[in-house]
Amino acid sequence: ATLHRLWPEIEKVVKQEVAMAKLGVGESGTGWQLFAEDGEMRMYRREEEVDGMVVDPLKAVHVVKGITGRELCHYFFNPQYRYDWETTLEHMNVLETISEDTLIFHQTHKRIWPASQRDVVFWSHLRRLPNDQDRDGPDIWTVVNNSTEHPDHPANAGKCVRIFLTVCLLCQTRVDPPKAGAPVSRDDITCKITYCSVVNPGGWAPASVLRAVYKREYPKFLKRFTAYVKNQTKDKPIMY
Ligand SMILES: CCCCCc1ccc(-c2ccc(S(=O)(=O)CCO)cc2)cc1/C=C\c1ccccn1
């Protein structure tokens, strides 16, 4: 995949997004405002507008037991599972397989009244990273999704308004050593998840509608997705 036209952009965006995801939400002064909480899940947003359109960056942090970062990224990246957990998806199509860890998707999302229906074209890259905190700990895994153009789906050529997004799912796994001699079980595994997203809704949509959609949909998405992965992996060998 190093020879592909998108490779330089993918390298640049992945490095940027991973660095951003690793930054905590810091003290409350850094502009991140907590807008949803559910158990270990904390969702933060910054209120930002571009040309009068809401593009609120979102950062969610979550801690789940019993699954690894590789398993979360595997089910997030692979198209064959997406309809199982992405509730707002109407249609998904893989436009290009750049390599086994890099795909280009076209997706249409269900219309959210009163806004018009949206679609998106993005490259998606799955990457394993060394664990910089705990050298002999499990690797960090990430999936970065970033809008791109594709000749088969020019923006705003059909009924949908084209949105633009950058998404990063960053997963850091911890294994708490079991009693001497006992094998590692899923009870000994914890995964810290950071999900960052910036979505530009493309055409105009009322700020109140967009903020209501994000407030409702993002907590639902992260809870549903992590529950889906726990259910899919509970009787399978652990993938690190
Ligand atoms: C007026 C409504 C405009 C917003 C519509 C919309 C835009 C983008 C997206 C979206 C969200 C996450 C991704 S992803 O993380 O890459 C995973 C692959 O699907 C891709 C697309 C969705 C939705 C619509 C609803 C919505 C909003 C948040 C969360 C969930 N659904």
The ligand as a Tripos MOL2 file, in Angstrom:
@<TRIPOS>MOLECULE
LIG
   31    33     1     0     0
SMALL
NO_CHARGES

@<TRIPOS>ATOM
      1 C1        -28.4530   16.1320    9.8910 C.3       1 LIG1
      2 C2        -27.6730   14.9070   10.3000 C.3       1 LIG1
      3 C3        -26.2310   15.0080    9.8750 C.3       1 LIG1
      4 C4        -25.3840   13.9280   10.5130 C.3       1 LIG1
      5 C5        -25.6730   12.5990    9.8180 C.3       1 LIG1
      6 C6        -24.5350   11.6410   10.0940 C.ar      1 LIG1
      7 C7        -23.2740   11.9470    9.6640 C.ar      1 LIG1
      8 C8        -22.2070   11.0680    9.8890 C.ar      1 LIG1
      9 C9        -22.4090    9.8960   10.5810 C.ar      1 LIG1
     10 C10       -21.2930    8.9780   10.8220 C.ar      1 LIG1
     11 C11       -20.9220    8.6650   12.1420 C.ar      1 LIG1
     12 C12       -19.8460    7.8030   12.3710 C.ar      1 LIG1
     13 C13       -19.1520    7.2380   11.3170 C.ar      1 LIG1
     14 S1        -17.8130    6.1700   11.6240 S.O2      1 LIG1
     15 O1        -17.3880    6.3960   12.9920 O.2       1 LIG1
     16 O2        -16.8410    6.3490   10.6040 O.2       1 LIG1
     17 C14       -18.3850    4.4820   11.5780 C.3       1 LIG1
     18 C15       -18.6660    4.0130   10.1940 C.3       1 LIG1
     19 O3        -20.0270    4.2630    9.8990 O.3       1 LIG1
     20 C16       -19.5280    7.5330   10.0110 C.ar      1 LIG1
     21 C17       -20.5900    8.3980    9.7680 C.ar      1 LIG1
     22 C18       -23.6740    9.5710   11.0450 C.ar      1 LIG1
     23 C19       -24.7420   10.4670   10.8350 C.ar      1 LIG1
     24 C20       -26.0550   10.1930   11.3120 C.2       1 LIG1
     25 C21       -26.2850    9.8300   12.6030 C.2       1 LIG1
     26 C22       -25.2300    9.5840   13.5660 C.ar      1 LIG1
     27 C23       -24.5940   10.6460   14.1730 C.ar      1 LIG1
     28 C24       -23.6750   10.3560   15.1820 C.ar      1 LIG1
     29 C25       -23.3940    9.0500   15.4790 C.ar      1 LIG1
     30 C26       -24.0310    8.0420   14.7870 C.ar      1 LIG1
     31 N1        -24.9350    8.3240   13.8390 N.ar      1 LIG1
@<TRIPOS>BOND
     1     1     2 1
     2     2     3 1
     3     3     4 1
     4     4     5 1
     5     5     6 1
     6     6     7 ar
     7     6    23 ar
     8     7     8 ar
     9     8     9 ar
    10     9    10 1
    11     9    22 ar
    12    10    11 ar
    13    10    21 ar
    14    11    12 ar
    15    12    13 ar
    16    13    14 1
    17    13    20 ar
    18    14    15 2
    19    14    16 2
    20    14    17 1
    21    17    18 1
    22    18    19 1
    23    20    21 ar
    24    22    23 ar
    25    23    24 1
    26    24    25 2
    27    25    26 1
    28    26    27 ar
    29    26    31 ar
    30    27    28 ar
    31    28    29 ar
    32    29    30 ar
    33    30    31 ar
@<TRIPOS>SUBSTRUCTURE
     1 LIG1         1 GROUP 0 **** ****
